[in-house]
């Protein structure tokens, strides 16, 4: 059922132009019903393909990382939208926002920079500037799934790079997994 709302008389809306009486094109946000009542027909945010700003940490956005962050299975995530400052995730029983700084670095993209570390420390300030627990679980899974020694070495290099923000117990557990592999 469409939502209706009362608009103040001081708001002036342009008349709706349509070929058929009573219909508006899809870009219009309101359709006139009565002199001061309007029906909201289109309130969904659309992706701006020509966006000029891409968040620097967007390169670390993966379905697996978000699944670990939200404690979901990757198959339970239906849609991931990267917005300017946050990531909007829609999944089975969940629709939430995730910060770019919540996600761990991955292989295949530019390695973390000093600005990335600054963003992570700022995000983790309440956690003694340490990465959350799911980072350890994420890296343990990636180390166990490594298909070759080169891939394992690459994951080990990333873990060595982010060592300053990993909790000591998580770092010890990851070193154990690396030595076992």
C-alpha distance (Angstrom), angle and dihedral (degrees) to the residues before:
residue distance angle dihedral
X1 . . .
X2 3.81 . .
X3 3.78 119.9 .
X4 3.78 118.8 -117.6
X5 3.75 128.4 -159.2
X6 3.80 137.6 -179.5
X7 3.79 115.0 -117.5
X8 3.78 124.7 -153.1
X9 3.78 113.8 -106.9
X10 3.82 90.0 -124.5
X11 3.81 90.9 67.7
X12 3.79 111.0 92.1
X13 3.78 118.1 -157.8
X14 3.78 124.6 -168.4
X15 3.78 114.7 -110.9
X16 3.78 116.1 -97.1
X17 3.79 114.4 -108.5
X18 3.77 115.2 -151.1
X19 3.77 138.9 149.2
X20 3.79 93.2 -130.7
X21 3.76 125.2 49.4
X22 3.82 113.7 -102.2
X23 3.81 96.0 13.6
X24 3.79 128.5 104.0
X25 3.77 131.8 -165.8
X26 3.82 118.9 -98.7
X27 3.80 94.7 -102.8
X28 3.81 94.0 63.9
X29 3.79 114.3 98.6
X30 3.82 98.5 -160.1
X31 3.79 134.6 40.2
X32 3.77 118.2 -158.9
X33 3.82 113.7 -117.6
X34 3.82 104.5 160.5
X35 3.80 131.0 -2.8
X36 3.84 94.5 -83.0
X37 3.83 103.9 12.8
X38 3.78 120.4 88.0
X39 3.79 130.9 -174.3
X40 3.79 118.4 -134.7
X41 3.78 105.3 -135.1
X42 3.80 105.2 163.4
X43 3.82 122.0 32.7
X44 3.82 102.4 141.7
X45 3.80 117.9 117.7
X46 3.78 112.4 -122.2
X47 3.76 128.0 -150.9
X48 3.78 115.0 -98.5
X49 3.78 104.1 -141.0
X50 3.79 92.0 -171.7
X51 3.83 94.3 54.7
X52 3.78 110.1 149.8
X53 3.82 97.6 -157.1
X54 3.79 123.8 67.7
X55 3.79 116.4 179.0
X56 3.83 111.8 -114.6
X57 3.82 91.7 -130.3
X58 3.82 92.0 51.7
X59 3.78 88.4 95.2
X60 3.83 88.8 73.0
X61 3.82 95.2 55.7
X62 3.80 111.4 118.5
X63 3.76 133.2 153.1
X64 3.82 90.6 -119.6
X65 3.80 93.9 52.9
X66 3.80 92.7 48.2
X67 3.81 90.5 46.7
X68 3.81 90.1 54.7
X69 3.80 91.2 45.4
X70 3.82 92.7 52.7
X71 3.82 95.3 35.7
X72 3.82 92.5 -118.7
X73 3.77 135.9 127.2
X74 3.84 112.9 -103.6
X75 3.83 89.5 -119.7
X76 3.82 89.3 60.3
X77 3.81 92.0 63.5
X78 3.80 112.1 90.4
X79 3.80 104.0 174.1
X80 3.81 138.1 12.6
X81 3.82 118.8 -168.1
X82 3.79 118.9 -172.3
X83 3.78 107.2 -148.8
X84 3.77 127.2 -178.4
X85 3.81 98.3 -86.5
X86 3.82 105.3 6.2
X87 3.78 142.6 28.4
X88 3.80 117.4 -117.7
X89 3.80 111.7 -147.2
X90 3.79 124.9 -168.4
X91 3.77 118.0 -171.4
X92 3.76 144.3 142.6
X93 3.80 103.7 -43.3
X94 3.80 93.7 -14.4
X95 3.77 137.7 91.0
X96 3.78 110.9 169.3
X97 3.77 147.2 139.5
X98 3.79 123.1 -110.3
X99 3.78 125.9 -165.5
X100 3.79 117.7 -122.3
X101 3.81 87.5 -130.5
X102 3.81 91.1 61.8
X103 3.80 92.9 69.3
X104 3.81 124.0 86.8
X105 3.82 123.6 -127.8
X106 3.80 117.5 -95.4
X107 3.79 140.9 -162.6
X108 3.78 123.4 -88.6
X109 3.80 98.5 41.1
X110 3.78 136.5 78.0
X111 3.83 110.2 -62.0
X112 3.82 119.7 -110.8
X113 3.80 116.9 -74.4
X114 3.80 131.6 -154.1
X115 3.82 89.5 -96.3
X116 3.80 89.4 54.7
X117 3.80 90.2 53.3
X118 3.81 89.4 49.2
X119 3.82 90.4 52.9
X120 3.81 91.9 48.2
X121 3.81 93.4 48.0
X122 3.78 90.4 48.6
X123 3.82 90.7 50.1
X124 3.82 93.0 45.7
X125 3.82 95.6 44.1
X126 3.81 91.4 115.8
X127 3.81 90.5 51.3
X128 3.83 95.8 56.9
X129 3.81 87.6 -91.5
X130 3.81 90.4 -68.8
X131 3.80 126.7 134.1
X132 3.82 117.6 -104.6
X133 3.80 122.2 -96.5
X134 3.80 94.8 -105.4
X135 3.83 90.1 67.2
X136 3.82 88.4 67.4
X137 3.81 91.4 49.6
X138 3.82 90.9 46.3
X139 3.81 93.1 52.2
X140 3.82 92.9 43.1
X141 3.79 89.5 56.2
X142 3.82 92.6 45.9
X143 3.82 91.5 49.1
X144 3.81 91.3 49.8
X145 3.82 91.6 47.8
X146 3.81 94.4 48.9
X147 3.81 107.2 130.1
X148 3.80 98.0 -159.9
X149 3.78 141.6 20.2
X150 3.83 90.0 -108.4
X151 3.81 91.3 56.6
X152 3.81 90.4 46.8
X153 3.82 89.7 50.9
X154 3.82 90.4 50.1
X155 3.82 91.6 52.2
X156 3.81 89.1 47.2
X157 3.80 89.5 52.4
X158 3.82 91.5 52.1
X159 3.81 90.6 48.8
X160 3.80 89.0 50.3
X161 3.81 89.7 51.1
X162 3.82 94.6 52.3
X163 3.81 93.8 39.4
X164 3.85 93.3 114.1
X165 3.81 92.6 63.2
X166 3.81 98.4 40.7
X167 3.83 117.4 95.2
X168 3.83 112.6 -110.6
X169 3.81 94.0 -116.5
X170 3.82 91.6 50.4
X171 3.79 90.6 48.8
X172 3.82 90.9 51.0
X173 3.82 91.2 49.6
X174 3.80 91.2 49.8
X175 3.82 91.4 48.6
X176 3.81 88.1 52.8
X177 3.83 91.2 52.4
X178 3.82 90.6 47.7
X179 3.80 92.6 50.9
X180 3.82 90.6 47.0
X181 3.81 92.3 51.9
